[in-house]
Amino acid sequence: MPRSALPILFACLIGLVLVLTLAPRFWLGGGVGSITWHGWIAYVLGGAVTLALSGGLFFLSFHSSRSGFDDIDRPEDHSE
């Protein structure tokens, strides 16, 4: 990893730590009420489906690249 990427990585990690520490405070301090079990199930299922969809799309992207579907088809490449 180049040294120029270290400040970006450090900033992202600080942002992640801030979000993970402050989000529960805002969530619990909202005063709207508690989340029911149905809400937690929907929350977890939404996260799982999002992760599965993103993983599947990444897999298709890498598979397409490896199998040559993303290559540029030029007429001069097919000259005999």
mmCIF file of the N, C-alpha and C atoms, coordinates in Angstrom:
data_MODEL
# 
_entry.id   MODEL 
# 
loop_
_atom_site.group_PDB 
_atom_site.id 
_atom_site.type_symbol 
_atom_site.label_atom_id 
_atom_site.label_alt_id 
_atom_site.label_comp_id 
_atom_site.label_asym_id 
_atom_site.label_entity_id 
_atom_site.label_seq_id 
_atom_site.pdbx_PDB_ins_code 
_atom_site.Cartn_x 
_atom_site.Cartn_y 
_atom_site.Cartn_z 
_atom_site.occupancy 
_atom_site.B_iso_or_equiv 
_atom_site.pdbx_formal_charge 
_atom_site.auth_seq_id 
_atom_site.auth_comp_id 
_atom_site.auth_asym_id 
_atom_site.auth_atom_id 
_atom_site.pdbx_PDB_model_num 
ATOM 1   N N  . MET A 1 1  ? 0.846   -1.165  0.000   1.00 0.00 ? 1  MET A N  1 
ATOM 2   C CA . MET A 1 1  ? 0.000   0.000   0.000   1.00 0.00 ? 1  MET A CA 1 
ATOM 3   C C  . MET A 1 1  ? 0.898   1.237   0.000   1.00 0.00 ? 1  MET A C  1 
ATOM 4   N N  . PRO A 1 2  ? 0.617   2.170   -0.888  1.00 0.00 ? 2  PRO A N  1 
ATOM 5   C CA . PRO A 1 2  ? 1.442   3.380   -0.935  1.00 0.00 ? 2  PRO A CA 1 
ATOM 6   C C  . PRO A 1 2  ? 1.204   4.258   0.296   1.00 0.00 ? 2  PRO A C  1 
ATOM 7   N N  . ARG A 1 3  ? 2.218   5.024   0.629   1.00 0.00 ? 3  ARG A N  1 
ATOM 8   C CA . ARG A 1 3  ? 2.118   5.896   1.806   1.00 0.00 ? 3  ARG A CA 1 
ATOM 9   C C  . ARG A 1 3  ? 1.066   6.986   1.634   1.00 0.00 ? 3  ARG A C  1 
ATOM 10  N N  . SER A 1 4  ? 0.752   7.339   0.394   1.00 0.00 ? 4  SER A N  1 
ATOM 11  C CA . SER A 1 4  ? -0.251  8.386   0.180   1.00 0.00 ? 4  SER A CA 1 
ATOM 12  C C  . SER A 1 4  ? -1.652  7.907   0.556   1.00 0.00 ? 4  SER A C  1 
ATOM 13  N N  . ALA A 1 5  ? -1.849  6.602   0.635   1.00 0.00 ? 5  ALA A N  1 
ATOM 14  C CA . ALA A 1 5  ? -3.163  6.074   1.003   1.00 0.00 ? 5  ALA A CA 1 
ATOM 15  C C  . ALA A 1 5  ? -3.361  6.008   2.510   1.00 0.00 ? 5  ALA A C  1 
ATOM 16  N N  . LEU A 1 6  ? -2.294  6.108   3.278   1.00 0.00 ? 6  LEU A N  1 
ATOM 17  C CA . LEU A 1 6  ? -2.408  5.997   4.734   1.00 0.00 ? 6  LEU A CA 1 
ATOM 18  C C  . LEU A 1 6  ? -3.258  7.093   5.369   1.00 0.00 ? 6  LEU A C  1 
ATOM 19  N N  . PRO A 1 7  ? -3.118  8.372   4.979   1.00 0.00 ? 7  PRO A N  1 
ATOM 20  C CA . PRO A 1 7  ? -4.005  9.391   5.576   1.00 0.00 ? 7  PRO A CA 1 
ATOM 21  C C  . PRO A 1 7  ? -5.479  9.147   5.252   1.00 0.00 ? 7  PRO A C  1 
ATOM 22  N N  . ILE A 1 8  ? -5.753  8.679   4.047   1.00 0.00 ? 8  ILE A N  1 
ATOM 23  C CA . ILE A 1 8  ? -7.138  8.397   3.671   1.00 0.00 ? 8  ILE A CA 1 
ATOM 24  C C  . ILE A 1 8  ? -7.680  7.243   4.500   1.00 0.00 ? 8  ILE A C  1 
ATOM 25  N N  . LEU A 1 9  ? -6.886  6.191   4.641   1.00 0.00 ? 9  LEU A N  1 
ATOM 26  C CA . LEU A 1 9  ? -7.294  5.049   5.450   1.00 0.00 ? 9  LEU A CA 1 
ATOM 27  C C  . LEU A 1 9  ? -7.505  5.465   6.906   1.00 0.00 ? 9  LEU A C  1 
ATOM 28  N N  . PHE A 1 10 ? -6.609  6.280   7.430   1.00 0.00 ? 10 PHE A N  1 
ATOM 29  C CA . PHE A 1 10 ? -6.721  6.757   8.810   1.00 0.00 ? 10 PHE A CA 1 
ATOM 30  C C  . PHE A 1 10 ? -7.987  7.592   8.997   1.00 0.00 ? 10 PHE A C  1 
ATOM 31  N N  . ALA A 1 11 ? -8.288  8.469   8.043   1.00 0.00 ? 11 ALA A N  1 
ATOM 32  C CA . ALA A 1 11 ? -9.492  9.299   8.127   1.00 0.00 ? 11 ALA A CA 1 
ATOM 33  C C  . ALA A 1 11 ? -10.752 8.437   8.070   1.00 0.00 ? 11 ALA A C  1 
ATOM 34  N N  . CYS A 1 12 ? -10.744 7.421   7.236   1.00 0.00 ? 12 CYS A N  1 
ATOM 35  C CA . CYS A 1 12 ? -11.899 6.523   7.147   1.00 0.00 ? 12 CYS A CA 1 
ATOM 36  C C  . CYS A 1 12 ? -12.100 5.752   8.444   1.00 0.00 ? 12 CYS A C  1 
ATOM 37  N N  . LEU A 1 13 ? -11.011 5.300   9.043   1.00 0.00 ? 13 LEU A N  1 
ATOM 38  C CA . LEU A 1 13 ? -11.117 4.578   10.311  1.00 0.00 ? 13 LEU A CA 1 
ATOM 39  C C  . LEU A 1 13 ? -11.625 5.484   11.431  1.00 0.00 ? 13 LEU A C  1 
ATOM 40  N N  . ILE A 1 14 ? -11.165 6.726   11.459  1.00 0.00 ? 14 ILE A N  1 
ATOM 41  C CA . ILE A 1 14 ? -11.664 7.673   12.463  1.00 0.00 ? 14 ILE A CA 1 
ATOM 42  C C  . ILE A 1 14 ? -13.155 7.929   12.249  1.00 0.00 ? 14 ILE A C  1 
ATOM 43  N N  . GLY A 1 15 ? -13.558 8.090   11.000  1.00 0.00 ? 15 GLY A N  1 
ATOM 44  C CA . GLY A 1 15 ? -14.975 8.282   10.701  1.00 0.00 ? 15 GLY A CA 1 
ATOM 45  C C  . GLY A 1 15 ? -15.813 7.089   11.122  1.00 0.00 ? 15 GLY A C  1 
ATOM 46  N N  . LEU A 1 16 ? -15.303 5.882   10.889  1.00 0.00 ? 16 LEU A N  1 
ATOM 47  C CA . LEU A 1 16 ? -16.023 4.678   11.288  1.00 0.00 ? 16 LEU A CA 1 
ATOM 48  C C  . LEU A 1 16 ? -16.170 4.598   12.804  1.00 0.00 ? 16 LEU A C  1 
ATOM 49  N N  . VAL A 1 17 ? -15.104 4.909   13.514  1.00 0.00 ? 17 VAL A N  1 
ATOM 50  C CA . VAL A 1 17 ? -15.164 4.891   14.982  1.00 0.00 ? 17 VAL A CA 1 
ATOM 51  C C  . VAL A 1 17 ? -16.165 5.930   15.484  1.00 0.00 ? 17 VAL A C  1 
ATOM 52  N N  . LEU A 1 18 ? -16.168 7.108   14.896  1.00 0.00 ? 18 LEU A N  1 
ATOM 53  C CA . LEU A 1 18 ? -17.122 8.141   15.313  1.00 0.00 ? 18 LEU A CA 1 
ATOM 54  C C  . LEU A 1 18 ? -18.560 7.712   15.067  1.00 0.00 ? 18 LEU A C  1 
ATOM 55  N N  . VAL A 1 19 ? -18.812 7.136   13.908  1.00 0.00 ? 19 VAL A N  1 
ATOM 56  C CA . VAL A 1 19 ? -20.173 6.690   13.595  1.00 0.00 ? 19 VAL A CA 1 
ATOM 57  C C  . VAL A 1 19 ? -20.607 5.589   14.555  1.00 0.00 ? 19 VAL A C  1 
ATOM 58  N N  . LEU A 1 20 ? -19.714 4.630   14.802  1.00 0.00 ? 20 LEU A N  1 
ATOM 59  C CA . LEU A 1 20 ? -20.080 3.517   15.682  1.00 0.00 ? 20 LEU A CA 1 
ATOM 60  C C  . LEU A 1 20 ? -20.259 3.945   17.135  1.00 0.00 ? 20 LEU A C  1 
ATOM 61  N N  . THR A 1 21 ? -19.605 5.008   17.553  1.00 0.00 ? 21 THR A N  1 
ATOM 62  C CA . THR A 1 21 ? -19.779 5.464   18.935  1.00 0.00 ? 21 THR A CA 1 
ATOM 63  C C  . THR A 1 21 ? -20.941 6.447   19.086  1.00 0.00 ? 21 THR A C  1 
ATOM 64  N N  . LEU A 1 22 ? -21.205 7.246   18.076  1.00 0.00 ? 22 LEU A N  1 
ATOM 65  C CA . LEU A 1 22 ? -22.261 8.255   18.199  1.00 0.00 ? 22 LEU A CA 1 
ATOM 66  C C  . LEU A 1 22 ? -23.635 7.769   17.747  1.00 0.00 ? 22 LEU A C  1 
ATOM 67  N N  . ALA A 1 23 ? -23.698 6.830   16.835  1.00 0.00 ? 23 ALA A N  1 
ATOM 68  C CA . ALA A 1 23 ? -24.988 6.364   16.326  1.00 0.00 ? 23 ALA A CA 1 
ATOM 69  C C  . ALA A 1 23 ? -25.880 5.784   17.423  1.00 0.00 ? 23 ALA A C  1 
ATOM 70  N N  . PRO A 1 24 ? -25.360 4.929   18.308  1.00 0.00 ? 24 PRO A N  1 
ATOM 71  C CA . PRO A 1 24 ? -26.253 4.425   19.373  1.00 0.00 ? 24 PRO A CA 1 
ATOM 72  C C  . PRO A 1 24 ? -26.775 5.525   20.293  1.00 0.00 ? 24 PRO A C  1 
ATOM 73  N N  . ARG A 1 25 ? -25.971 6.547   20.533  1.00 0.00 ? 25 ARG A N  1 
ATOM 74  C CA . ARG A 1 25 ? -26.439 7.643   21.391  1.00 0.00 ? 25 ARG A CA 1 
ATOM 75  C C  . ARG A 1 25 ? -27.608 8.381   20.751  1.00 0.00 ? 25 ARG A C  1 
ATOM 76  N N  . PHE A 1 26 ? -27.510 8.637   19.447  1.00 0.00 ? 26 PHE A N  1 
ATOM 77  C CA . PHE A 1 26 ? -28.612 9.305   18.763  1.00 0.00 ? 26 PHE A CA 1 
ATOM 78  C C  . PHE A 1 26 ? -29.825 8.391   18.680  1.00 0.00 ? 26 PHE A C  1 
ATOM 79  N N  . TRP A 1 27 ? -29.570 7.109   18.450  1.00 0.00 ? 27 TRP A N  1 
ATOM 80  C CA . TRP A 1 27 ? -30.663 6.156   18.312  1.00 0.00 ? 27 TRP A CA 1 
ATOM 81  C C  . TRP A 1 27 ? -31.425 6.030   19.636  1.00 0.00 ? 27 TRP A C  1 
ATOM 82  N N  . LEU A 1 28 ? -30.695 5.804   20.714  1.00 0.00 ? 28 LEU A N  1 
ATOM 83  C CA . LEU A 1 28 ? -31.339 5.590   22.009  1.00 0.00 ? 28 LEU A CA 1 
ATOM 84  C C  . LEU A 1 28 ? -31.873 6.879   22.610  1.00 0.00 ? 28 LEU A C  1 
ATOM 85  N N  . GLY A 1 29 ? -31.304 8.001   22.251  1.00 0.00 ? 29 GLY A N  1 
ATOM 86  C CA . GLY A 1 29 ? -31.752 9.269   22.807  1.00 0.00 ? 29 GLY A CA 1 
ATOM 87  C C  . GLY A 1 29 ? -32.820 9.946   21.986  1.00 0.00 ? 29 GLY A C  1 
ATOM 88  N N  . GLY A 1 30 ? -33.361 9.266   21.007  1.00 0.00 ? 30 GLY A N  1 
ATOM 89  C CA . GLY A 1 30 ? -34.343 9.871   20.120  1.00 0.00 ? 30 GLY A CA 1 
ATOM 90  C C  . GLY A 1 30 ? -35.657 10.192  20.794  1.00 0.00 ? 30 GLY A C  1 
ATOM 91  N N  . GLY A 1 31 ? -36.034 9.409   21.792  1.00 0.00 ? 31 GLY A N  1 
ATOM 92  C CA . GLY A 1 31 ? -37.266 9.678   22.507  1.00 0.00 ? 31 GLY A CA 1 
ATOM 93  C C  . GLY A 1 31 ? -38.520 9.241   21.780  1.00 0.00 ? 31 GLY A C  1 
ATOM 94  N N  . VAL A 1 32 ? -38.388 8.619   20.623  1.00 0.00 ? 32 VAL A N  1 
ATOM 95  C CA . VAL A 1 32 ? -39.562 8.204   19.866  1.00 0.00 ? 32 VAL A CA 1 
ATOM 96  C C  . VAL A 1 32 ? -40.150 6.938   20.466  1.00 0.00 ? 32 VAL A C  1 
ATOM 97  N N  . GLY A 1 33 ? -39.323 6.068   20.945  1.00 0.00 ? 33 GLY A N  1 
ATOM 98  C CA . GLY A 1 33 ? -39.785 4.819   21.527  1.00 0.00 ? 33 GLY A CA 1 
ATOM 99  C C  . GLY A 1 33 ? -38.823 3.710   21.179  1.00 0.00 ? 33 GLY A C  1 
ATOM 100 N N  . SER A 1 34 ? -39.141 2.549   21.651  1.00 0.00 ? 34 SER A N  1 
ATOM 101 C CA . SER A 1 34 ? -38.255 1.419   21.385  1.00 0.00 ? 34 SER A CA 1 
ATOM 102 C C  . SER A 1 34 ? -38.680 0.703   20.109  1.00 0.00 ? 34 SER A C  1 
ATOM 103 N N  . ILE A 1 35 ? -37.770 -0.057  19.576  1.00 0.00 ? 35 ILE A N  1 
ATOM 104 C CA . ILE A 1 35 ? -38.046 -0.822  18.362  1.00 0.00 ? 35 ILE A CA 1 
ATOM 105 C C  . ILE A 1 35 ? -38.597 -2.179  18.775  1.00 0.00 ? 35 ILE A C  1 
ATOM 106 N N  . THR A 1 36 ? -39.657 -2.607  18.141  1.00 0.00 ? 36 THR A N  1 
ATOM 107 C CA . THR A 1 36 ? -40.242 -3.912  18.442  1.00 0.00 ? 36 THR A CA 1 
ATOM 108 C C  . THR A 1 36 ? -39.402 -5.013  17.804  1.00 0.00 ? 36 THR A C  1 
ATOM 109 N N  . TRP A 1 37 ? -39.747 -6.254  18.140  1.00 0.00 ? 37 TRP A N  1 
ATOM 110 C CA . TRP A 1 37 ? -39.029 -7.385  17.543  1.00 0.00 ? 37 TRP A CA 1 
ATOM 111 C C  . TRP A 1 37 ? -39.193 -7.405  16.034  1.00 0.00 ? 37 TRP A C  1 
ATOM 112 N N  . HIS A 1 38 ? -40.357 -7.012  15.554  1.00 0.00 ? 38 HIS A N  1 
ATOM 113 C CA . HIS A 1 38 ? -40.568 -6.960  14.107  1.00 0.00 ? 38 HIS A CA 1 
ATOM 114 C C  . HIS A 1 38 ? -39.630 -5.944  13.459  1.00 0.00 ? 38 HIS A C  1 
ATOM 115 N N  . GLY A 1 39 ? -39.411 -4.847  14.143  1.00 0.00 ? 39 GLY A N  1 
ATOM 116 C CA . GLY A 1 39 ? -38.480 -3.841  13.631  1.00 0.00 ? 39 GLY A CA 1 
ATOM 117 C C  . GLY A 1 39 ? -37.056 -4.355  13.578  1.00 0.00 ? 39 GLY A C  1 
ATOM 118 N N  . TRP A 1 40 ? -36.626 -5.074  14.639  1.00 0.00 ? 40 TRP A N  1 
ATOM 119 C CA . TRP A 1 40 ? -35.273 -5.637  14.651  1.00 0.00 ? 40 TRP A CA 1 
ATOM 120 C C  . TRP A 1 40 ? -35.105 -6.696  13.568  1.00 0.00 ? 40 TRP A C  1 
ATOM 121 N N  . ILE A 1 41 ? -36.130 -7.516  13.372  1.00 0.00 ? 41 ILE A N  1 
ATOM 122 C CA . ILE A 1 41 ? -36.057 -8.540  12.319  1.00 0.00 ? 41 ILE A CA 1 
ATOM 123 C C  . ILE A 1 41 ? -35.939 -7.871  10.957  1.00 0.00 ? 41 ILE A C  1 
ATOM 124 N N  . ALA A 1 42 ? -36.740 -6.847  10.720  1.00 0.00 ? 42 ALA A N  1 
ATOM 125 C CA . ALA A 1 42 ? -36.662 -6.130  9.445   1.00 0.00 ? 42 ALA A CA 1 
ATOM 126 C C  . ALA A 1 42 ? -35.305 -5.459  9.276   1.00 0.00 ? 42 ALA A C  1 
ATOM 127 N N  . TYR A 1 43 ? -34.767 -4.922  10.354  1.00 0.00 ? 43 TYR A N  1 
ATOM 128 C CA . TYR A 1 43 ? -33.461 -4.259  10.323  1.00 0.00 ? 43 TYR A CA 1 
ATOM 129 C C  . TYR A 1 43 ? -32.357 -5.249  9.959   1.00 0.00 ? 43 TYR A C  1 
ATOM 130 N N  . VAL A 1 44 ? -32.360 -6.411  10.608  1.00 0.00 ? 44 VAL A N  1 
ATOM 131 C CA . VAL A 1 44 ? -31.338 -7.431  10.347  1.00 0.00 ? 44 VAL A CA 1 
ATOM 132 C C  . VAL A 1 44 ? -31.506 -8.019  8.948   1.00 0.00 ? 44 VAL A C  1 
ATOM 133 N N  . LEU A 1 45 ? -32.733 -8.314  8.551   1.00 0.00 ? 45 LEU A N  1 
ATOM 134 C CA . LEU A 1 45 ? -32.956 -8.853  7.206   1.00 0.00 ? 45 LEU A CA 1 
ATOM 135 C C  . LEU A 1 45 ? -32.556 -7.850  6.127   1.00 0.00 ? 45 LEU A C  1 
ATOM 136 N N  . GLY A 1 46 ? -32.840 -6.589  6.347   1.00 0.00 ? 46 GLY A N  1 
ATOM 137 C CA . GLY A 1 46 ? -32.432 -5.565  5.383   1.00 0.00 ? 46 GLY A CA 1 
ATOM 138 C C  . GLY A 1 46 ? -30.926 -5.495  5.236   1.00 0.00 ? 46 GLY A C  1 
ATOM 139 N N  . GLY A 1 47 ? -30.215 -5.568  6.354   1.00 0.00 ? 47 GLY A N  1 
ATOM 140 C CA . GLY A 1 47 ? -28.749 -5.577  6.296   1.00 0.00 ? 47 GLY A CA 1 
ATOM 141 C C  . GLY A 1 47 ? -28.214 -6.818  5.609   1.00 0.00 ? 47 GLY A C  1 
ATOM 142 N N  . ALA A 1 48 ? -28.799 -7.987  5.921   1.00 0.00 ? 48 ALA A N  1 
ATOM 143 C CA . ALA A 1 48 ? -28.339 -9.238  5.312   1.00 0.00 ? 48 ALA A CA 1 
ATOM 144 C C  . ALA A 1 48 ? -28.593 -9.245  3.809   1.00 0.00 ? 48 ALA A C  1 
ATOM 145 N N  . VAL A 1 49 ? -29.757 -8.781  3.393   1.00 0.00 ? 49 VAL A N  1 
ATOM 146 C CA . VAL A 1 49 ? -30.064 -8.743  1.959   1.00 0.00 ? 49 VAL A CA 1 
ATOM 147 C C  . VAL A 1 49 ? -29.156 -7.750  1.248   1.00 0.00 ? 49 VAL A C  1 
ATOM 148 N N  . THR A 1 50 ? -28.881 -6.627  1.873   1.00 0.00 ? 50 THR A N  1 
ATOM 149 C CA . THR A 1 50 ? -27.976 -5.645  1.278   1.00 0.00 ? 50 THR A CA 1 
ATOM 150 C C  . THR A 1 50 ? -26.577 -6.216  1.102   1.00 0.00 ? 50 THR A C  1 
ATOM 151 N N  . LEU A 1 51 ? -26.066 -6.901  2.135   1.00 0.00 ? 51 LEU A N  1 
ATOM 152 C CA . LEU A 1 51 ? -24.742 -7.518  2.032   1.00 0.00 ? 51 LEU A CA 1 
ATOM 153 C C  . LEU A 1 51 ? -24.718 -8.620  0.984   1.00 0.00 ? 51 LEU A C  1 
ATOM 154 N N  . ALA A 1 52 ? -25.769 -9.437  0.930   1.00 0.00 ? 52 ALA A N  1 
ATOM 155 C CA . ALA A 1 52 ? -25.820 -10.512 -0.059  1.00 0.00 ? 52 ALA A CA 1 
ATOM 156 C C  . ALA A 1 52 ? -25.874 -9.948  -1.477  1.00 0.00 ? 52 ALA A C  1 
ATOM 157 N N  . LEU A 1 53 ? -26.662 -8.922  -1.681  1.00 0.00 ? 53 LEU A N  1 
ATOM 158 C CA . LEU A 1 53 ? -26.764 -8.312  -3.003  1.00 0.00 ? 53 LEU A CA 1 
ATOM 159 C C  . LEU A 1 53 ? -25.447 -7.682  -3.423  1.00 0.00 ? 53 LEU A C  1 
ATOM 160 N N  . SER A 1 54 ? -24.801 -6.968  -2.518  1.00 0.00 ? 54 SER A N  1 
ATOM 161 C CA . SER A 1 54 ? -23.521 -6.354  -2.879  1.00 0.00 ? 54 SER A CA 1 
ATOM 162 C C  . SER A 1 54 ? -22.461 -7.417  -3.129  1.00 0.00 ? 54 SER A C  1 
ATOM 163 N N  . GLY A 1 55 ? -22.440 -8.482  -2.340  1.00 0.00 ? 55 GLY A N  1 
ATOM 164 C CA . GLY A 1 55 ? -21.495 -9.574  -2.577  1.00 0.00 ? 55 GLY A CA 1 
ATOM 165 C C  . GLY A 1 55 ? -21.743 -10.247 -3.914  1.00 0.00 ? 55 GLY A C  1 
ATOM 166 N N  . GLY A 1 56 ? -23.010 -10.474 -4.248  1.00 0.00 ? 56 GLY A N  1 
ATOM 167 C CA . GLY A 1 56 ? -23.339 -11.079 -5.536  1.00 0.00 ? 56 GLY A CA 1 
ATOM 168 C C  . GLY A 1 56 ? -22.942 -10.199 -6.707  1.00 0.00 ? 56 GLY A C  1 
ATOM 169 N N  . LEU A 1 57 ? -23.156 -8.909  -6.579  1.00 0.00 ? 57 LEU A N  1 
ATOM 170 C CA . LEU A 1 57 ? -22.779 -8.003  -7.665  1.00 0.00 ? 57 LEU A CA 1 
ATOM 171 C C  . LEU A 1 57 ? -21.267 -7.915  -7.828  1.00 0.00 ? 57 LEU A C  1 
ATOM 172 N N  . PHE A 1 58 ? -20.534 -7.925  -6.724  1.00 0.00 ? 58 PHE A N  1 
ATOM 173 C CA . PHE A 1 58 ? -19.073 -7.961  -6.817  1.00 0.00 ? 58 PHE A CA 1 
ATOM 174 C C  . PHE A 1 58 ? -18.613 -9.252  -7.481  1.00 0.00 ? 58 PHE A C  1 
ATOM 175 N N  . PHE A 1 59 ? -19.214 -10.379 -7.096  1.00 0.00 ? 59 PHE A N  1 
ATOM 176 C CA . PHE A 1 59 ? -18.856 -11.651 -7.707  1.00 0.00 ? 59 PHE A CA 1 
ATOM 177 C C  . PHE A 1 59 ? -19.094 -11.614 -9.213  1.00 0.00 ? 59 PHE A C  1 
ATOM 178 N N  . LEU A 1 60 ? -20.249 -11.122 -9.640  1.00 0.00 ? 60 LEU A N  1 
ATOM 179 C CA . LEU A 1 60 ? -20.538 -11.048 -11.071 1.00 0.00 ? 60 LEU A CA 1 
ATOM 180 C C  . LEU A 1 60 ? -19.571 -10.124 -11.795 1.00 0.00 ? 60 LEU A C  1 
ATOM 181 N N  . SER A 1 61 ? -19.200 -9.030  -11.166 1.00 0.00 ? 61 SER A N  1 
ATOM 182 C CA . SER A 1 61 ? -18.250 -8.103  -11.775 1.00 0.00 ? 61 SER A CA 1 
ATOM 183 C C  . SER A 1 61 ? -16.890 -8.761  -11.983 1.00 0.00 ? 61 SER A C  1 
ATOM 184 N N  . PHE A 1 62 ? -16.378 -9.443  -10.957 1.00 0.00 ? 62 PHE A N  1 
ATOM 185 C CA . PHE A 1 62 ? -15.079 -10.105 -11.082 1.00 0.00 ? 62 PHE A CA 1 
ATOM 186 C C  . PHE A 1 62 ? -15.149 -11.284 -12.046 1.00 0.00 ? 62 PHE A C  1 
ATOM 187 N N  . HIS A 1 63 ? -16.242 -12.027 -12.016 1.00 0.00 ? 63 HIS A N  1 
ATOM 188 C CA . HIS A 1 63 ? -16.396 -13.162 -12.931 1.00 0.00 ? 63 HIS A CA 1 
ATOM 189 C C  . HIS A 1 63 ? -16.439 -12.680 -14.384 1.00 0.00 ? 63 HIS A C  1 
ATOM 190 N N  . SER A 1 64 ? -17.153 -11.604 -14.632 1.00 0.00 ? 64 SER A N  1 
ATOM 191 C CA . SER A 1 64 ? -17.235 -11.048 -15.978 1.00 0.00 ? 64 SER A CA 1 
ATOM 192 C C  . SER A 1 64 ? -15.875 -10.571 -16.454 1.00 0.00 ? 64 SER A C  1 
ATOM 193 N N  . SER A 1 65 ? -15.109 -9.961  -15.567 1.00 0.00 ? 65 SER A N  1 
ATOM 194 C CA . SER A 1 65 ? -13.785 -9.471  -15.939 1.00 0.00 ? 65 SER A CA 1 
ATOM 195 C C  . SER A 1 65 ? -12.827 -10.624 -16.229 1.00 0.00 ? 65 SER A C  1 
ATOM 196 N N  . ARG A 1 66 ? -12.871 -11.669 -15.403 1.00 0.00 ? 66 ARG A N  1 
ATOM 197 C CA . ARG A 1 66 ? -11.960 -12.802 -15.586 1.00 0.00 ? 66 ARG A CA 1 
ATOM 198 C C  . ARG A 1 66 ? -12.287 -13.624 -16.822 1.00 0.00 ? 66 ARG A C  1 
ATOM 199 N N  . SER A 1 67 ? -13.556 -13.724 -17.167 1.00 0.00 ? 67 SER A N  1 
ATOM 200 C CA . SER A 1 67 ? -13.937 -14.572 -18.292 1.00 0.00 ? 67 SER A CA 1 
ATOM 201 C C  . SER A 1 67 ? -13.859 -13.850 -19.630 1.00 0.00 ? 67 SER A C  1 
ATOM 202 N N  . GLY A 1 68 ? -13.507 -12.576 -19.634 1.00 0.00 ? 68 GLY A N  1 
ATOM 203 C CA . GLY A 1 68 ? -13.285 -11.861 -20.879 1.00 0.00 ? 68 GLY A CA 1 
ATOM 204 C C  . GLY A 1 68 ? -14.490 -11.131 -21.429 1.00 0.00 ? 68 GLY A C  1 
ATOM 205 N N  . PHE A 1 69 ? -15.582 -11.096 -20.701 1.00 0.00 ? 69 PHE A N  1 
ATOM 206 C CA . PHE A 1 69 ? -16.767 -10.396 -21.196 1.00 0.00 ? 69 PHE A CA 1 
ATOM 207 C C  . PHE A 1 69 ? -16.577 -8.884  -21.219 1.00 0.00 ? 69 PHE A C  1 
ATOM 208 N N  . ASP A 1 70 ? -15.637 -8.376  -20.443 1.00 0.00 ? 70 ASP A N  1 
ATOM 209 C CA . ASP A 1 70 ? -15.402 -6.935  -20.381 1.00 0.00 ? 70 ASP A CA 1 
ATOM 210 C C  . ASP A 1 70 ? -14.336 -6.460  -21.358 1.00 0.00 ? 70 ASP A C  1 
ATOM 211 N N  . ASP A 1 71 ? -13.756 -7.374  -22.125 1.00 0.00 ? 71 ASP A N  1 
ATOM 212 C CA . ASP A 1 71 ? -12.724 -6.990  -23.083 1.00 0.00 ? 71 ASP A CA 1 
ATOM 213 C C  . ASP A 1 71 ? -13.336 -6.228  -24.249 1.00 0.00 ? 71 ASP A C  1 
ATOM 214 N N  . ILE A 1 72 ? -12.563 -5.307  -24.797 1.00 0.00 ? 72 ILE A N  1 
ATOM 215 C CA . ILE A 1 72 ? -13.012 -4.532  -25.951 1.00 0.00 ? 72 ILE A CA 1 
ATOM 216 C C  . ILE A 1 72 ? -12.858 -5.398  -27.194 1.00 0.00 ? 72 ILE A C  1 
ATOM 217 N N  . ASP A 1 73 ? -13.911 -5.464  -27.985 1.00 0.00 ? 73 ASP A N  1 
ATOM 218 C CA . ASP A 1 73 ? -13.885 -6.262  -29.203 1.00 0.00 ? 73 ASP A CA 1 
ATOM 219 C C  . ASP A 1 73 ? -13.519 -5.347  -30.372 1.00 0.00 ? 73 ASP A C  1 
ATOM 220 N N  . ARG A 1 74 ? -12.282 -5.477  -30.857 1.00 0.00 ? 74 ARG A N  1 
ATOM 221 C CA . ARG A 1 74 ? -11.796 -4.644  -31.954 1.00 0.00 ? 74 ARG A CA 1 
ATOM 222 C C  . ARG A 1 74 ? -11.716 -5.486  -33.221 1.00 0.00 ? 74 ARG A C  1 
ATOM 223 N N  . PRO A 1 75 ? -12.110 -4.912  -34.353 1.00 0.00 ? 75 PRO A N  1 
ATOM 224 C CA . PRO A 1 75 ? -12.045 -5.675  -35.612 1.00 0.00 ? 75 PRO A CA 1 
ATOM 225 C C  . PRO A 1 75 ? -10.614 -6.073  -35.984 1.00 0.00 ? 75 PRO A C  1 
ATOM 226 N N  . GLU A 1 76 ? -9.626  -5.238  -35.664 1.00 0.00 ? 76 GLU A N  1 
ATOM 227 C CA . GLU A 1 76 ? -8.251  -5.559  -36.044 1.00 0.00 ? 76 GLU A CA 1 
ATOM 228 C C  . GLU A 1 76 ? -7.697  -6.737  -35.245 1.00 0.00 ? 76 GLU A C  1 
ATOM 229 N N  . ASP A 1 77 ? -8.310  -7.049  -34.104 1.00 0.00 ? 77 ASP A N  1 
ATOM 230 C CA . ASP A 1 77 ? -7.866  -8.199  -33.319 1.00 0.00 ? 77 ASP A CA 1 
ATOM 231 C C  . ASP A 1 77 ? -8.258  -9.517  -33.972 1.00 0.00 ? 77 ASP A C  1 
ATOM 232 N N  . HIS A 1 78 ? -9.273  -9.500  -34.836 1.00 0.00 ? 78 HIS A N  1 
ATOM 233 C CA . HIS A 1 78 ? -9.771  -10.725 -35.451 1.00 0.00 ? 78 HIS A CA 1 
ATOM 234 C C  . HIS A 1 78 ? -9.270  -10.921 -36.877 1.00 0.00 ? 78 HIS A C  1 
ATOM 235 N N  . SER A 1 79 ? -8.324  -10.114 -37.319 1.00 0.00 ? 79 SER A N  1 
ATOM 236 C CA . SER A 1 79 ? -7.826  -10.254 -38.695 1.00 0.00 ? 79 SER A CA 1 
ATOM 237 C C  . SER A 1 79 ? -7.015  -11.540 -38.818 1.00 0.00 ? 79 SER A C  1 
ATOM 238 N N  . GLU A 1 80 ? -7.217  -12.224 -39.944 1.00 0.00 ? 80 GLU A N  1 
ATOM 239 C CA . GLU A 1 80 ? -6.535  -13.513 -40.143 1.00 0.00 ? 80 GLU A CA 1 
ATOM 240 C C  . GLU A 1 80 ? -5.448  -13.417 -41.159 1.00 0.00 ? 80 GLU A C  1 
# 
